[in-house]
Amino acid sequence: GVLTYMWGDYGEPPARGSFAINALLSYHFGNGAFYPVGGPAMIANNVVRVIENAGGKVLVRAPVTSILVDKNGKAYGVEMKRNRIHA
């Protein structure tokens, strides 16, 4: 029906969706939807740039075998198949 076109935005089938969520989404999209120029990957690319500019490192498809934790339970790095990275 006419009120079910955006049920995918809140993850419930139309029969379980609340009127309040549907109303909020309708209000939110009232002026149209917006998308990042260059597609959604631009959000991740910009987040990576911020992390790297702050001295961090971003790895994808890195096979982490364990999270390194000190005696106080604070994480200080990760161990991967080939090496360790300390934060």
Beta strands, then each sheet from edge to edge (+ up, - down):
strand 1: 64-69
strand 2: 75-80
strand 3: 84-86
sheet 1: 1+ 2- 3+
end
